[in-house]
Amino acid sequence: MSEKVTPSAQLAVLVVDRLIRSGLIRPEKRGALLTKIEAGTMRETDWKHEIDLASTKG
């Protein structure tokens, strides 16, 4: 049996992949970010932290 993908999970994948392509978040954090976004636990400070780290890495 295949597992159903929730709308939240689908949206999280679209958002995270687009942010990775644009250089706003780090690709190596994809899995962790997907988990937090799908669960609804991603906070404003988490977003700021990820964007700051990605921008200094570049």
PDB file of N, CA, C and O in Angstrom:
ATOM      1  N   MET A   1       0.832  -1.189   0.000  1.00  0.00           N
ATOM      2  CA  MET A   1       0.000   0.000   0.000  1.00  0.00           C
ATOM      3  C   MET A   1       0.872   1.246   0.000  1.00  0.00           C
ATOM      4  O   MET A   1       1.882   1.312   0.700  1.00  0.00           O
ATOM      5  N   SER A   2       0.472   2.226  -0.788  1.00  0.00           N
ATOM      6  CA  SER A   2       1.233   3.464  -0.813  1.00  0.00           C
ATOM      7  C   SER A   2       0.663   4.446   0.211  1.00  0.00           C
ATOM      8  O   SER A   2      -0.528   4.448   0.521  1.00  0.00           O
ATOM      9  N   GLU A   3       1.557   5.262   0.709  1.00  0.00           N
ATOM     10  CA  GLU A   3       1.178   6.242   1.720  1.00  0.00           C
ATOM     11  C   GLU A   3       0.626   7.493   1.042  1.00  0.00           C
ATOM     12  O   GLU A   3       1.198   7.972   0.063  1.00  0.00           O
ATOM     13  N   LYS A   4      -0.483   8.022   1.560  1.00  0.00           N
ATOM     14  CA  LYS A   4      -1.038   9.256   1.000  1.00  0.00           C
ATOM     15  C   LYS A   4      -0.226  10.451   1.465  1.00  0.00           C
ATOM     16  O   LYS A   4       0.168  10.537   2.629  1.00  0.00           O
ATOM     17  N   VAL A   5       0.019  11.365   0.549  1.00  0.00           N
ATOM     18  CA  VAL A   5       0.737  12.593   0.870  1.00  0.00           C
ATOM     19  C   VAL A   5      -0.298  13.661   1.176  1.00  0.00           C
ATOM     20  O   VAL A   5      -1.224  13.893   0.398  1.00  0.00           O
ATOM     21  N   THR A   6      -0.126  14.306   2.317  1.00  0.00           N
ATOM     22  CA  THR A   6      -1.088  15.338   2.728  1.00  0.00           C
ATOM     23  C   THR A   6      -0.877  16.620   1.931  1.00  0.00           C
ATOM     24  O   THR A   6       0.209  16.848   1.398  1.00  0.00           O
ATOM     25  N   PRO A   7      -1.895  17.448   1.848  1.00  0.00           N
ATOM     26  CA  PRO A   7      -1.732  18.747   1.195  1.00  0.00           C
ATOM     27  C   PRO A   7      -0.634  19.583   1.863  1.00  0.00           C
ATOM     28  O   PRO A   7       0.095  20.305   1.182  1.00  0.00           O
ATOM     29  N   SER A   8      -0.515  19.489   3.184  1.00  0.00           N
ATOM     30  CA  SER A   8       0.532  20.232   3.888  1.00  0.00           C
ATOM     31  C   SER A   8       1.913  19.776   3.438  1.00  0.00           C
ATOM     32  O   SER A   8       2.813  20.596   3.252  1.00  0.00           O
ATOM     33  N   ALA A   9       2.079  18.475   3.266  1.00  0.00           N
ATOM     34  CA  ALA A   9       3.361  17.932   2.827  1.00  0.00           C
ATOM     35  C   ALA A   9       3.671  18.369   1.391  1.00  0.00           C
ATOM     36  O   ALA A   9       4.810  18.711   1.074  1.00  0.00           O
ATOM     37  N   GLN A  10       2.661  18.355   0.533  1.00  0.00           N
ATOM     38  CA  GLN A  10       2.855  18.786  -0.855  1.00  0.00           C
ATOM     39  C   GLN A  10       3.267  20.253  -0.921  1.00  0.00           C
ATOM     40  O   GLN A  10       4.184  20.618  -1.657  1.00  0.00           O
ATOM     41  N   LEU A  11       2.591  21.079  -0.155  1.00  0.00           N
ATOM     42  CA  LEU A  11       2.915  22.504  -0.125  1.00  0.00           C
ATOM     43  C   LEU A  11       4.307  22.738   0.445  1.00  0.00           C
ATOM     44  O   LEU A  11       5.056  23.567  -0.070  1.00  0.00           O
ATOM     45  N   ALA A  12       4.655  22.020   1.494  1.00  0.00           N
ATOM     46  CA  ALA A  12       5.979  22.160   2.096  1.00  0.00           C
ATOM     47  C   ALA A  12       7.071  21.844   1.078  1.00  0.00           C
ATOM     48  O   ALA A  12       8.068  22.563   1.005  1.00  0.00           O
ATOM     49  N   VAL A  13       6.901  20.790   0.298  1.00  0.00           N
ATOM     50  CA  VAL A  13       7.891  20.423  -0.716  1.00  0.00           C
ATOM     51  C   VAL A  13       8.035  21.535  -1.754  1.00  0.00           C
ATOM     52  O   VAL A  13       9.149  21.908  -2.119  1.00  0.00           O
ATOM     53  N   LEU A  14       6.915  22.057  -2.223  1.00  0.00           N
ATOM     54  CA  LEU A  14       6.974  23.135  -3.225  1.00  0.00           C
ATOM     55  C   LEU A  14       7.696  24.360  -2.684  1.00  0.00           C
ATOM     56  O   LEU A  14       8.552  24.931  -3.359  1.00  0.00           O
ATOM     57  N   VAL A  15       7.353  24.757  -1.479  1.00  0.00           N
ATOM     58  CA  VAL A  15       7.947  25.959  -0.881  1.00  0.00           C
ATOM     59  C   VAL A  15       9.433  25.769  -0.617  1.00  0.00           C
ATOM     60  O   VAL A  15      10.244  26.615  -0.992  1.00  0.00           O
ATOM     61  N   VAL A  16       9.792  24.671   0.021  1.00  0.00           N
ATOM     62  CA  VAL A  16      11.196  24.435   0.378  1.00  0.00           C
ATOM     63  C   VAL A  16      12.053  24.316  -0.882  1.00  0.00           C
ATOM     64  O   VAL A  16      13.136  24.897  -0.948  1.00  0.00           O
ATOM     65  N   ASP A  17      11.586  23.579  -1.868  1.00  0.00           N
ATOM     66  CA  ASP A  17      12.382  23.430  -3.088  1.00  0.00           C
ATOM     67  C   ASP A  17      12.578  24.763  -3.813  1.00  0.00           C
ATOM     68  O   ASP A  17      13.650  25.027  -4.356  1.00  0.00           O
ATOM     69  N   ARG A  18      11.558  25.582  -3.818  1.00  0.00           N
ATOM     70  CA  ARG A  18      11.685  26.898  -4.465  1.00  0.00           C
ATOM     71  C   ARG A  18      12.660  27.789  -3.687  1.00  0.00           C
ATOM     72  O   ARG A  18      13.452  28.510  -4.294  1.00  0.00           O
ATOM     73  N   LEU A  19      12.610  27.748  -2.366  1.00  0.00           N
ATOM     74  CA  LEU A  19      13.532  28.545  -1.549  1.00  0.00           C
ATOM     75  C   LEU A  19      14.970  28.065  -1.697  1.00  0.00           C
ATOM     76  O   LEU A  19      15.899  28.872  -1.674  1.00  0.00           O
ATOM     77  N   ILE A  20      15.158  26.765  -1.849  1.00  0.00           N
ATOM     78  CA  ILE A  20      16.500  26.225  -2.087  1.00  0.00           C
ATOM     79  C   ILE A  20      17.016  26.722  -3.434  1.00  0.00           C
ATOM     80  O   ILE A  20      18.151  27.189  -3.530  1.00  0.00           O
ATOM     81  N   ARG A  21      16.193  26.624  -4.470  1.00  0.00           N
ATOM     82  CA  ARG A  21      16.620  27.088  -5.805  1.00  0.00           C
ATOM     83  C   ARG A  21      16.967  28.567  -5.816  1.00  0.00           C
ATOM     84  O   ARG A  21      17.857  28.992  -6.552  1.00  0.00           O
ATOM     85  N   SER A  22      16.276  29.346  -5.012  1.00  0.00           N
ATOM     86  CA  SER A  22      16.531  30.790  -4.982  1.00  0.00           C
ATOM     87  C   SER A  22      17.697  31.150  -4.066  1.00  0.00           C
ATOM     88  O   SER A  22      18.113  32.307  -4.013  1.00  0.00           O
ATOM     89  N   GLY A  23      18.228  30.157  -3.342  1.00  0.00           N
ATOM     90  CA  GLY A  23      19.380  30.402  -2.477  1.00  0.00           C
ATOM     91  C   GLY A  23      19.031  30.948  -1.101  1.00  0.00           C
ATOM     92  O   GLY A  23      19.916  31.392  -0.370  1.00  0.00           O
ATOM     93  N   LEU A  24      17.759  30.922  -0.739  1.00  0.00           N
ATOM     94  CA  LEU A  24      17.351  31.477   0.554  1.00  0.00           C
ATOM     95  C   LEU A  24      17.484  30.497   1.712  1.00  0.00           C
ATOM     96  O   LEU A  24      17.561  30.910   2.869  1.00  0.00           O
ATOM     97  N   ILE A  25      17.512  29.208   1.410  1.00  0.00           N
ATOM     98  CA  ILE A  25      17.761  28.215   2.459  1.00  0.00           C
ATOM     99  C   ILE A  25      18.762  27.186   1.942  1.00  0.00           C
ATOM    100  O   ILE A  25      18.938  27.026   0.735  1.00  0.00           O
ATOM    101  N   ARG A  26      19.412  26.493   2.871  1.00  0.00           N
ATOM    102  CA  ARG A  26      20.472  25.543   2.532  1.00  0.00           C
ATOM    103  C   ARG A  26      19.892  24.183   2.141  1.00  0.00           C
ATOM    104  O   ARG A  26      19.021  23.655   2.833  1.00  0.00           O
ATOM    105  N   PRO A  27      20.374  23.618   1.037  1.00  0.00           N
ATOM    106  CA  PRO A  27      19.854  22.324   0.583  1.00  0.00           C
ATOM    107  C   PRO A  27      20.028  21.204   1.606  1.00  0.00           C
ATOM    108  O   PRO A  27      19.190  20.306   1.684  1.00  0.00           O
ATOM    109  N   GLU A  28      21.086  21.245   2.376  1.00  0.00           N
ATOM    110  CA  GLU A  28      21.331  20.178   3.349  1.00  0.00           C
ATOM    111  C   GLU A  28      20.332  20.190   4.509  1.00  0.00           C
ATOM    112  O   GLU A  28      20.273  19.233   5.281  1.00  0.00           O
ATOM    113  N   LYS A  29      19.560  21.246   4.635  1.00  0.00           N
ATOM    114  CA  LYS A  29      18.547  21.341   5.697  1.00  0.00           C
ATOM    115  C   LYS A  29      17.143  21.011   5.192  1.00  0.00           C
ATOM    116  O   LYS A  29      16.165  21.166   5.924  1.00  0.00           O
ATOM    117  N   ARG A  30      17.044  20.561   3.954  1.00  0.00           N
ATOM    118  CA  ARG A  30      15.741  20.307   3.325  1.00  0.00           C
ATOM    119  C   ARG A  30      14.857  19.395   4.179  1.00  0.00           C
ATOM    120  O   ARG A  30      13.717  19.750   4.480  1.00  0.00           O
ATOM    121  N   GLY A  31      15.360  18.249   4.565  1.00  0.00           N
ATOM    122  CA  GLY A  31      14.559  17.285   5.323  1.00  0.00           C
ATOM    123  C   GLY A  31      14.040  17.840   6.635  1.00  0.00           C
ATOM    124  O   GLY A  31      12.869  17.671   6.973  1.00  0.00           O
ATOM    125  N   ALA A  32      14.918  18.503   7.369  1.00  0.00           N
ATOM    126  CA  ALA A  32      14.520  19.064   8.666  1.00  0.00           C
ATOM    127  C   ALA A  32      13.469  20.157   8.488  1.00  0.00           C
ATOM    128  O   ALA A  32      12.520  20.250   9.266  1.00  0.00           O
ATOM    129  N   LEU A  33      13.645  20.972   7.467  1.00  0.00           N
ATOM    130  CA  LEU A  33      12.679  22.040   7.230  1.00  0.00           C
ATOM    131  C   LEU A  33      11.332  21.486   6.792  1.00  0.00           C
ATOM    132  O   LEU A  33      10.288  21.967   7.232  1.00  0.00           O
ATOM    133  N   LEU A  34      11.351  20.479   5.933  1.00  0.00           N
ATOM    134  CA  LEU A  34      10.089  19.865   5.511  1.00  0.00           C
ATOM    135  C   LEU A  34       9.323  19.333   6.715  1.00  0.00           C
ATOM    136  O   LEU A  34       8.111  19.525   6.821  1.00  0.00           O
ATOM    137  N   THR A  35      10.019  18.676   7.607  1.00  0.00           N
ATOM    138  CA  THR A  35       9.383  18.118   8.798  1.00  0.00           C
ATOM    139  C   THR A  35       8.740  19.211   9.647  1.00  0.00           C
ATOM    140  O   THR A  35       7.602  19.071  10.096  1.00  0.00           O
ATOM    141  N   LYS A  36       9.478  20.298   9.863  1.00  0.00           N
ATOM    142  CA  LYS A  36       8.945  21.388  10.691  1.00  0.00           C
ATOM    143  C   LYS A  36       7.761  22.088  10.028  1.00  0.00           C
ATOM    144  O   LYS A  36       6.780  22.422  10.692  1.00  0.00           O
ATOM    145  N   ILE A  37       7.855  22.308   8.726  1.00  0.00           N
ATOM    146  CA  ILE A  37       6.769  22.993   8.025  1.00  0.00           C
ATOM    147  C   ILE A  37       5.523  22.115   7.993  1.00  0.00           C
ATOM    148  O   ILE A  37       4.421  22.593   8.263  1.00  0.00           O
ATOM    149  N   GLU A  38       5.690  20.832   7.665  1.00  0.00           N
ATOM    150  CA  GLU A  38       4.550  19.905   7.630  1.00  0.00           C
ATOM    151  C   GLU A  38       3.857  19.821   8.988  1.00  0.00           C
ATOM    152  O   GLU A  38       2.631  19.730   9.062  1.00  0.00           O
ATOM    153  N   ALA A  39       4.647  19.853  10.058  1.00  0.00           N
ATOM    154  CA  ALA A  39       4.082  19.743  11.407  1.00  0.00           C
ATOM    155  C   ALA A  39       3.512  21.062  11.910  1.00  0.00           C
ATOM    156  O   ALA A  39       2.808  21.089  12.919  1.00  0.00           O
ATOM    157  N   GLY A  40       3.813  22.157  11.212  1.00  0.00           N
ATOM    158  CA  GLY A  40       3.337  23.465  11.634  1.00  0.00           C
ATOM    159  C   GLY A  40       4.123  24.045  12.797  1.00  0.00           C
ATOM    160  O   GLY A  40       3.616  24.884  13.541  1.00  0.00           O
ATOM    161  N   THR A  41       5.369  23.594  12.952  1.00  0.00           N
ATOM    162  CA  THR A  41       6.186  24.067  14.077  1.00  0.00           C
ATOM    163  C   THR A  41       7.280  25.037  13.659  1.00  0.00           C
ATOM    164  O   THR A  41       8.082  25.450  14.496  1.00  0.00           O
ATOM    165  N   MET A  42       7.331  25.406  12.399  1.00  0.00           N
ATOM    166  CA  MET A  42       8.341  26.355  11.922  1.00  0.00           C
ATOM    167  C   MET A  42       7.958  27.743  12.420  1.00  0.00           C
ATOM    168  O   MET A  42       6.869  28.239  12.129  1.00  0.00           O
ATOM    169  N   ARG A  43       8.858  28.363  13.170  1.00  0.00           N
ATOM    170  CA  ARG A  43       8.586  29.688  13.746  1.00  0.00           C
ATOM    171  C   ARG A  43       9.298  30.777  12.949  1.00  0.00           C
ATOM    172  O   ARG A  43      10.165  30.490  12.123  1.00  0.00           O
ATOM    173  N   GLU A  44       8.931  32.003  13.200  1.00  0.00           N
ATOM    174  CA  GLU A  44       9.555  33.150  12.530  1.00  0.00           C
ATOM    175  C   GLU A  44      11.060  33.155  12.754  1.00  0.00           C
ATOM    176  O   GLU A  44      11.827  33.418  11.828  1.00  0.00           O
ATOM    177  N   THR A  45      11.479  32.870  13.963  1.00  0.00           N
ATOM    178  CA  THR A  45      12.924  32.862  14.251  1.00  0.00           C
ATOM    179  C   THR A  45      13.643  31.752  13.492  1.00  0.00           C
ATOM    180  O   THR A  45      14.803  31.917  13.115  1.00  0.00           O
ATOM    181  N   ASP A  46      12.971  30.622  13.263  1.00  0.00           N
ATOM    182  CA  ASP A  46      13.557  29.539  12.472  1.00  0.00           C
ATOM    183  C   ASP A  46      13.809  30.005  11.036  1.00  0.00           C
ATOM    184  O   ASP A  46      14.868  29.748  10.464  1.00  0.00           O
ATOM    185  N   TRP A  47      12.826  30.686  10.471  1.00  0.00           N
ATOM    186  CA  TRP A  47      12.971  31.201   9.107  1.00  0.00           C
ATOM    187  C   TRP A  47      14.133  32.188   9.018  1.00  0.00           C
ATOM    188  O   TRP A  47      14.974  32.099   8.124  1.00  0.00           O
ATOM    189  N   LYS A  48      14.161  33.119   9.952  1.00  0.00           N
ATOM    190  CA  LYS A  48      15.227  34.127   9.944  1.00  0.00           C
ATOM    191  C   LYS A  48      16.596  33.475  10.073  1.00  0.00           C
ATOM    192  O   LYS A  48      17.539  33.849   9.376  1.00  0.00           O
ATOM    193  N   HIS A  49      16.697  32.509  10.956  1.00  0.00           N
ATOM    194  CA  HIS A  49      17.965  31.805  11.175  1.00  0.00           C
ATOM    195  C   HIS A  49      18.421  31.094   9.893  1.00  0.00           C
ATOM    196  O   HIS A  49      19.581  31.216   9.499  1.00  0.00           O
ATOM    197  N   GLU A  50      17.533  30.369   9.256  1.00  0.00           N
ATOM    198  CA  GLU A  50      17.875  29.650   8.027  1.00  0.00           C
ATOM    199  C   GLU A  50      18.288  30.592   6.893  1.00  0.00           C
ATOM    200  O   GLU A  50      19.248  30.326   6.171  1.00  0.00           O
ATOM    201  N   ILE A  51      17.562  31.676   6.751  1.00  0.00           N
ATOM    202  CA  ILE A  51      17.896  32.638   5.676  1.00  0.00           C
ATOM    203  C   ILE A  51      19.234  33.308   5.965  1.00  0.00           C
ATOM    204  O   ILE A  51      20.039  33.498   5.052  1.00  0.00           O
ATOM    205  N   ASP A  52      19.482  33.669   7.223  1.00  0.00           N
ATOM    206  CA  ASP A  52      20.777  34.260   7.595  1.00  0.00           C
ATOM    207  C   ASP A  52      21.921  33.304   7.306  1.00  0.00           C
ATOM    208  O   ASP A  52      22.942  33.719   6.757  1.00  0.00           O
ATOM    209  N   LEU A  53      21.775  32.041   7.660  1.00  0.00           N
ATOM    210  CA  LEU A  53      22.829  31.064   7.428  1.00  0.00           C
ATOM    211  C   LEU A  53      23.070  30.845   5.933  1.00  0.00           C
ATOM    212  O   LEU A  53      24.217  30.750   5.498  1.00  0.00           O
ATOM    213  N   ALA A  54      22.007  30.764   5.158  1.00  0.00           N
ATOM    214  CA  ALA A  54      22.150  30.572   3.709  1.00  0.00           C
ATOM    215  C   ALA A  54      22.821  31.771   3.059  1.00  0.00           C
ATOM    216  O   ALA A  54      23.629  31.609   2.145  1.00  0.00           O
ATOM    217  N   SER A  55      22.496  32.967   3.519  1.00  0.00           N
ATOM    218  CA  SER A  55      23.071  34.161   2.897  1.00  0.00           C
ATOM    219  C   SER A  55      24.538  34.339   3.250  1.00  0.00           C
ATOM    220  O   SER A  55      25.293  34.894   2.452  1.00  0.00           O
ATOM    221  N   THR A  56      24.963  33.883   4.425  1.00  0.00           N
ATOM    222  CA  THR A  56      26.375  33.988   4.771  1.00  0.00           C
ATOM    223  C   THR A  56      27.202  32.885   4.158  1.00  0.00           C
ATOM    224  O   THR A  56      28.418  33.023   4.022  1.00  0.00           O
ATOM    225  N   LYS A  57      26.558  31.783   3.783  1.00  0.00           N
ATOM    226  CA  LYS A  57      27.254  30.651   3.176  1.00  0.00           C
ATOM    227  C   LYS A  57      27.680  30.984   1.733  1.00  0.00           C
ATOM    228  O   LYS A  57      28.748  30.582   1.272  1.00  0.00           O
ATOM    229  N   GLY A  58      26.809  31.732   1.039  1.00  0.00           N
ATOM    230  CA  GLY A  58      27.001  32.025  -0.383  1.00  0.00           C
ATOM    231  C   GLY A  58      28.252  32.701  -0.694  1.00  0.00           C
ATOM    232  O   GLY A  58      28.521  32.996  -1.859  1.00  0.00           O
TER     233      GLY A  58
END
